[in-house]
Amino acid sequence: MSETEKQNSEENVVAEDQIPDDLVNEEAAEETTVDTGAAAEEAKSDAVRVAELDAQNAQLTDKLLRTMADMENLRNRTRRDKEDAIKYAPQKLVTDLIGVMDNLQRALSSVSEEAAEGNEDLKTLRDGVEMTNREMLKVFERHNITEVEAMGARMDPHSHEALFEIPDPSQPEGTILQVVQPGFRLHDRLLRPARVGVAKGGPVAGAEKVDTTA
């Protein structure tokens, strides 16, 4: 190496050593700022992604719970429908038997006990019809077929059908005084309302008495 080249190399080394510290620090600060910004942006992106996943999870959980509730309601409804189908399956047959019961009671009403006493054959026939009627009532009771309460009860449009009114001031208005045709229920389902006559003209049932002495 010549003296001139050696001198230039030494000058370059000296020049590099003479770079101001402020310039070095500024470049380092710029690099740190870039790194910090990138990290913050990455952290923000991760937070947004986590929030989106949380929202999706909440939505799927809600759908799952709703589906489970719908399935439970469907199972309960299906079970009730099945129970009702079994419970009320004989409704049509029972309705027809009620018609038979009506005919038996008409037969009993057409021949009084006094009239039957004078005729042995008629008495035997009446006793047979009455026995059949009692047996029918026992069968009804075993199968949860009950007669609608009517005589002396207050008129209820959900259980009774009023055919006429009977003037009777001694009875509260709306009281059933006559049963024309009995009504029946199968379990808690009304098969036929009781057809009745109700009192008219008396005090309203359940009304408080008004003191008129003052």
C-alpha positions in Angstrom: 0.0 0.0 0.0 1.4 3.4 -0.9 1.7 6.2 1.5 -1.1 8.1 -0.2 -3.6 5.1 0.1 -2.6 4.5 3.7 -3.3 8.1 4.5 -6.8 8.1 2.9 -7.8 4.9 4.8 -6.8 6.5 8.1 -8.8 9.6 7.2 -11.9 7.5 6.4 -11.7 5.8 9.8 -11.3 9.1 11.6 -14.3 10.5 9.7 -16.5 7.5 10.7 -15.4 8.0 14.4 -16.4 11.6 14.1 -20.2 10.9 13.3 -22.2 12.9 15.8 -24.0 10.8 18.6 -27.2 12.8 18.0 -27.5 11.4 14.4 -26.9 7.9 15.7 -29.6 8.2 18.4 -32.1 9.7 16.0 -31.8 6.8 13.6 -32.1 4.3 16.5 -35.3 6.2 17.7 -36.8 6.0 14.3 -36.2 2.2 14.1 -37.8 1.8 17.6 -40.8 3.9 16.7 -41.4 1.7 13.6 -41.1 -1.4 15.6 -43.5 -0.1 18.4 -46.1 1.0 15.8 -46.1 -2.4 14.1 -46.5 -4.1 17.4 -49.4 -1.9 18.4 -51.1 -2.4 15.0 -50.7 -6.2 15.4 -52.1 -6.1 19.0 -55.1 -4.0 17.8 -55.7 -6.6 15.0 -55.6 -9.4 17.5 -58.0 -7.6 19.8 -60.5 -7.1 16.9 -60.2 -10.7 16.0 -60.8 -11.8 19.6 -63.9 -9.6 19.8 -65.2 -11.0 16.6 -64.7 -14.6 17.8 -66.4 -13.7 21.1 -69.4 -12.3 19.3 -69.6 -15.4 17.0 -69.4 -17.6 20.1 -72.2 -15.8 21.9 -74.4 -15.9 18.7 -73.8 -19.7 18.3 -74.4 -20.3 22.0 -77.7 -18.4 21.8 -78.8 -20.4 18.8 -77.9 -23.6 20.6 -79.9 -22.7 23.6 -82.9 -21.6 21.5 -82.7 -24.9 19.6 -82.6 -26.9 22.8 -85.6 -25.0 24.2 -87.5 -25.6 21.0 -86.8 -29.3 21.1 -87.8 -29.5 24.7 -91.1 -27.7 24.0 -91.7 -30.0 21.0 -91.1 -33.1 23.2 -93.5 -31.8 25.9 -96.1 -30.9 23.3 -95.8 -34.3 21.6 -96.1 -36.1 25.0 -99.2 -34.1 25.9 -100.8 -34.8 22.5 -100.1 -38.5 23.0 -101.5 -38.5 26.5 -104.6 -36.6 25.3 -105.1 -39.0 22.4 -105.1 -41.9 24.8 -107.1 -40.1 27.4 -109.9 -38.9 25.1 -109.8 -41.8 22.6 -113.2 -43.2 23.6 -115.0 -39.9 23.3 -117.0 -40.9 20.2 -118.1 -44.2 21.8 -119.0 -42.4 25.0 -121.1 -39.9 23.1 -123.0 -42.7 21.5 -123.5 -44.5 24.9 -124.9 -41.3 26.3 -127.6 -41.5 23.7 -128.4 -45.1 24.9 -128.5 -43.7 28.5 -131.0 -41.1 27.4 -133.3 -43.8 26.0 -133.0 -45.9 29.2 -134.0 -42.9 31.3 -136.9 -42.1 29.0 -138.1 -45.7 29.3 -138.0 -45.4 33.1 -139.8 -42.0 33.0 -142.6 -43.4 30.8 -143.6 -46.0 33.4 -144.0 -44.9 37.0 -143.3 -47.3 39.9 -147.0 -47.1 40.8 -148.1 -48.1 37.4 -145.7 -51.0 37.3 -146.9 -52.3 40.7 -150.2 -53.4 39.2 -148.6 -55.3 36.3 -146.0 -58.0 37.1 -144.7 -58.1 33.5 -144.4 -54.4 33.4 -142.7 -54.3 36.8 -140.2 -56.9 35.7 -139.4 -54.9 32.5 -139.1 -51.7 34.5 -136.7 -53.3 37.0 -134.6 -54.7 34.2 -134.3 -51.2 32.5 -133.5 -49.6 35.9 -130.8 -52.2 36.6 -129.3 -51.6 33.1 -129.3 -47.9 33.8 -127.5 -48.3 37.1 -124.9 -50.6 35.5 -124.3 -48.0 32.8 -123.7 -45.4 35.4 -121.1 -47.7 37.1 -119.3 -48.2 33.8 -119.3 -44.5 33.2 -117.8 -43.9 36.6 -115.0 -46.5 36.1 -114.0 -44.8 32.9 -114.0 -41.2 34.3 -117.3 -40.2 32.7 -119.2 -38.0 35.1 -122.5 -36.3 35.1 -122.5 -32.5 35.1 -123.7 -31.1 38.4 -126.9 -29.2 37.6 -129.9 -29.4 40.0 -129.8 -26.6 42.5 -126.5 -25.2 41.1 -125.9 -21.8 39.6 -126.3 -21.6 35.8 -122.8 -21.9 34.2 -122.8 -21.3 30.4 -119.6 -23.5 30.2 -121.5 -26.5 31.6 -125.2 -25.8 31.2 -127.6 -24.9 28.4 -130.6 -22.9 29.6 -133.8 -23.9 27.7 -136.3 -21.8 29.6 -136.8 -19.7 32.7 -139.0 -20.6 35.7 -140.5 -17.6 37.6 -139.7 -18.3 41.3 -139.0 -15.3 43.6 -138.0 -17.6 46.4 -134.9 -18.8 44.5 -131.8 -16.7 43.4 -132.0 -15.8 39.8 -130.0 -18.2 37.6 -130.5 -21.2 40.0 -131.2 -24.4 38.1 -134.6 -25.7 39.1 -135.2 -28.4 36.4 -132.9 -30.7 34.5 -134.4 -31.6 31.1 -131.4 -33.6 29.9 -128.2 -34.4 32.0 -124.8 -33.4 30.8 -121.6 -35.4 30.9 -117.9 -35.0 31.0 -115.0 -37.3 29.9 -112.3 -36.5 32.5 -112.4 -32.7 32.3 -113.7 -32.4 28.8 -117.4 -31.5 28.4 -119.1 -34.0 26.1 -122.6 -32.5 26.4 -123.9 -29.6 28.5 -126.8 -30.2 30.8 -130.0 -28.8 29.4 -131.9 -27.0 32.2 -134.6 -24.6 33.3 -133.4 -21.7 35.6 -135.1 -19.5 38.1 -136.2 -16.0 37.2 -137.4 -13.2 39.4 -135.5 -13.9 42.7 -132.5 -12.1 44.1 -129.3 -12.4 42.1 -127.1 -15.2 43.4 -124.0 -14.0 45.1 -125.3 -10.4 45.4 -124.9 -8.6 48.7 -128.1 -7.6 50.4 -128.7 -3.9 50.6 -129.7 -2.4 53.9 -132.9 -0.3 53.2 -133.8 0.4 56.9 -131.6 3.5 57.1 
